[in-house]
Amino acid sequence: MKKTPDIIWKICGMRDLQNVCAVAELQPNYMGFIFYKDSPRFVGNQFEVPANLPTA
């Protein structure tokens, strides 16, 4: 998939590590994680953002 500079792409509610890594390969502009424990998309108490994810 070719990125279009005019579109900002944000993926939210990521929880599963395999999905996080797969989506990261697509290079979205932003990726969101839910840390509110009452949300059905809560990442969990043991979740850590993978160290190899780009931060900028």
N, C-alpha and C positions, 0 to 999 in steps of 0.2 A: 504494500500500500504506500503510495507516494503522499508525503505530507504537503498540505497546501498552507502557505504562510498566512493566508487571510482567515483561516479557521483556527480557533482555539479549542482544543479537544480535551475534555475533562472526564475522567472515569471515577465514579464514586462508589462507596460501599464495598471496597475490596476487602476480602477476609482470608481466602485460601492462598497459601504461599505459592502454589503452582499457578494459580490464576494471576497473582500479582506479577510473577516473573514473566508469564506469557504476555500479559498486557504491556509490561515495561518494554518488551522487545518491539512493540508497535510504536513506541516513543510518543505517548500522549504528552500534552503540555502540562497536565496536572493529573495526579492520582489521589483520590481521597480515601481516608480510613475513618471509620466511625468508632469513637472511643466512649460513647454514651452507652452504659451497660444495659439499659432497658430497650435499646434498639435491636430489631431482629438482625441487623447487619453489624452488630458489635463485634469487633475483631477478637475479643477474648482477653483474658488477663495475662496470658503468656505471649501475646503477639509482640514481635519486634519487627520494625521495618528492615527488610533485607539490606545489609551493608553495601551491596553492589548496585543499589538503585541510584540513578543519577539524581542529584539534588538541585540542579539548575539547568 
